[in-house]
Structure formats: C-alpha cells, structure tokens
Amino acid sequence: DSKEIAFVTAAKLAFAEGVANASPCILEPIMHIEITIPSDYLGDVMGDMNKRRGRILGTDQAGTKTIVSAEAPQAELAKYATDLRSMTQGRGSFTTRFERYEEVPPQAQEKIIKEAARLGYEQVILPKRNAEKVGAGVDGCRVIGVRNIQEAIRAFAM
C-alpha cells in the first residue's frame, strides 16, 4: 500500500540498518595548544594537561619562560584560561588552534549520549565520513541529534 506511514516506517528501518552497518562513532575536535609560563610552573601545567586528556608534544625554553606544546580535546579546555591563571599566579598565557578530529574514548561517549538523550535527541550518530559536515555540539563533540526521522535521513545522506 502507498500510505505515508508505510514510507515512514520503511525509512526508519532502512536508516537504522544503515547506521548499524556504518560503524558509527563520535568525533571531537582536538586543539593544538602553545602554553607560555614561567619555568617554575612547568610541573603543575604538565600535570593539569594530563588530567584534561591532553598530550604533551614538547617544551622549549625562551629566556626565563617555558613554552609547552600540547594537544587536548576542545571540551577539556572550556575553563583553561582561568585554571592556567590560577596555577601560574596570572603569569601564564596560551594560544590554541584547531588540529584535527579524533574518536571520543568509550567512557566519554557514554556521557555524551546520555546528555544528548537528556536534551531530547534521539541517538543518531553519523559515520566518520559525514560527522564533520553537520552536527549539534554536545560537550564539544560532533554528535548528530535529530528530533524526527526526516532530519536524520537528510543528515545521513550528506
């Protein structure tokens, strides 16, 4: 029969099967960070960066200052300016730039999915090839949240 409900049901089933077969994941933006601090605070800054799921790439000396190069998820840097000022008594500064997207660790993915569900979104996550094109940010990650099946089909087809 050619009723609208038949097409909607078929689309839902096809979409669910397609997403399941696409090995979906959640991606998050990774930022490159250059942190300039007095050398006395190097240990505190490196420890803090590790707590933020960051990776230290290297350090350089510039007179009495140390420049720390690192990478960290953007979601972990939300309050970094305030925290860095506190750690360095106002003498630290940093710059960031987008580096790439990486897959979110499984523990963080569960948290993101629960938050998206709390906000009323269905659990629709695009495969890697589509995740950079569209998305609603949840905790700094690229999650596709949809409120109806037509929106999901448009997002998945991109």
C-alpha positions as CSV (number, residue, x, y, z in Angstrom):
1,D,0.0,0.0,0.0
2,S,1.2,3.6,-0.7
3,K,0.3,5.2,2.6
4,E,2.6,7.8,4.2
5,I,3.0,5.6,7.3
6,A,4.4,2.8,5.2
7,F,7.1,5.1,3.7
8,V,8.0,6.5,7.1
9,T,8.3,3.0,8.6
10,A,10.4,1.8,5.7
11,A,12.7,4.8,6.0
12,K,13.1,4.3,9.8
13,L,14.0,0.6,9.3
14,A,16.4,1.4,6.4
15,F,18.1,4.2,8.4
16,A,18.5,2.1,11.5
17,E,20.1,-0.7,9.4
18,G,22.4,1.7,7.5
19,V,23.7,3.4,10.7
20,A,24.3,0.0,12.3
21,N,26.3,-1.1,9.3
22,A,28.3,2.1,9.1
23,S,30.3,1.6,12.3
24,P,29.3,5.0,13.7
25,C,31.4,6.9,16.2
26,I,31.6,10.3,17.9
27,L,34.4,12.6,16.9
28,E,35.7,15.5,19.0
29,P,37.9,18.4,17.9
30,I,41.5,18.2,19.1
31,M,43.2,21.6,19.6
32,H,46.9,22.3,19.4
33,I,48.0,24.5,22.4
34,E,51.0,26.6,23.0
35,I,51.3,27.5,26.7
36,T,53.8,30.1,27.8
37,I,54.7,30.0,31.5
38,P,57.4,30.8,34.0
39,S,59.7,27.8,34.3
40,D,58.7,27.3,37.9
41,Y,55.2,26.2,37.0
42,L,56.1,23.5,34.4
43,G,55.2,20.5,36.6
44,D,51.8,21.9,37.5
45,V,50.9,22.8,33.9
46,M,52.0,19.4,32.6
47,G,50.1,17.6,35.3
48,D,47.0,19.6,34.6
49,M,47.2,18.9,30.9
50,N,47.4,15.2,31.5
51,K,44.2,15.4,33.7
52,R,42.5,17.0,30.7
53,R,43.3,14.1,28.4
54,G,46.0,16.1,26.8
55,R,49.3,15.0,25.2
56,I,52.5,17.0,25.8
57,L,54.3,17.3,22.5
58,G,57.4,19.1,23.8
59,T,58.8,22.0,25.7
60,D,61.1,24.9,24.7
61,Q,63.0,27.5,26.7
62,A,62.7,31.2,25.8
63,G,64.7,33.0,28.5
64,T,63.0,32.6,31.8
65,K,59.8,31.3,30.2
66,T,58.9,27.8,29.1
67,I,56.7,27.1,26.1
68,V,54.8,23.9,26.3
69,S,53.4,22.4,23.1
70,A,50.4,20.1,23.6
71,E,47.2,18.7,22.2
72,A,43.9,18.3,24.0
73,P,40.2,17.9,23.3
74,Q,38.4,21.2,23.0
75,A,35.8,20.1,25.5
76,E,38.5,19.8,28.2
77,L,39.7,23.4,27.6
78,A,36.5,25.2,28.5
79,K,37.8,26.8,31.7
80,Y,41.5,26.5,30.9
81,A,42.2,30.2,30.9
82,T,41.0,30.6,34.4
83,D,42.8,27.5,35.6
84,L,46.1,28.5,34.0
85,R,45.9,31.9,35.6
86,S,45.3,30.3,39.0
87,M,48.2,27.8,38.5
88,T,50.7,30.5,37.4
89,Q,49.5,33.4,39.6
90,G,48.4,35.2,36.5
91,R,51.7,34.9,34.6
92,G,50.8,32.1,32.1
93,S,49.2,32.5,28.7
94,F,48.2,30.2,25.9
95,T,47.0,30.1,22.3
96,T,45.0,27.4,20.6
97,R,44.3,26.3,17.1
98,F,42.2,23.5,15.6
99,E,44.3,20.5,14.7
100,R,42.0,17.6,13.7
101,Y,39.1,15.4,14.8
102,E,39.6,12.2,16.9
103,E,37.3,9.5,18.1
104,V,36.0,10.1,21.6
105,P,37.1,7.4,24.2
106,P,34.3,5.0,25.1
107,Q,33.7,6.4,28.6
108,A,33.2,9.9,27.3
109,Q,30.9,8.6,24.5
110,E,28.5,7.2,27.1
111,K,28.4,10.5,28.9
112,I,27.8,12.4,25.6
113,I,25.0,10.0,24.6
114,K,23.3,10.3,28.0
115,E,23.5,14.2,27.8
116,A,22.0,14.2,24.2
117,A,19.2,11.9,25.4
118,R,18.5,14.2,28.3
119,L,18.2,17.1,25.8
120,G,15.6,15.2,23.9
121,Y,17.7,14.0,21.0
122,E,17.4,10.5,19.5
123,Q,20.7,8.5,19.5
124,V,21.8,9.1,15.9
125,I,25.5,9.4,15.3
126,L,26.9,9.7,11.9
127,P,29.7,7.6,10.5
128,K,33.1,9.3,10.4
129,R,32.9,10.4,6.7
130,N,29.8,12.5,7.5
131,A,30.5,13.7,11.0
132,E,32.5,16.7,10.1
133,K,29.8,18.0,7.7
134,V,26.9,18.5,10.1
135,G,26.3,18.3,13.8
136,A,24.9,19.7,17.0
137,G,27.7,20.2,19.6
138,V,27.3,18.3,22.8
139,D,30.2,18.7,25.2
140,G,32.4,19.9,22.4
141,C,31.9,16.8,20.3
142,R,30.3,16.2,16.9
143,V,27.0,14.4,17.6
144,I,24.1,14.4,15.3
145,G,20.9,14.9,17.3
146,V,17.7,14.6,15.5
147,R,14.1,15.3,16.5
148,N,12.5,13.4,13.6
149,I,13.3,10.8,11.0
150,Q,13.3,13.2,8.0
151,E,16.0,15.3,9.6
152,A,18.0,12.1,10.3
153,I,17.7,10.9,6.7
154,R,18.9,14.3,5.4
155,A,21.9,14.3,7.7
156,F,22.8,10.7,6.9
157,A,22.6,11.3,3.2
158,M,25.1,14.1,3.2
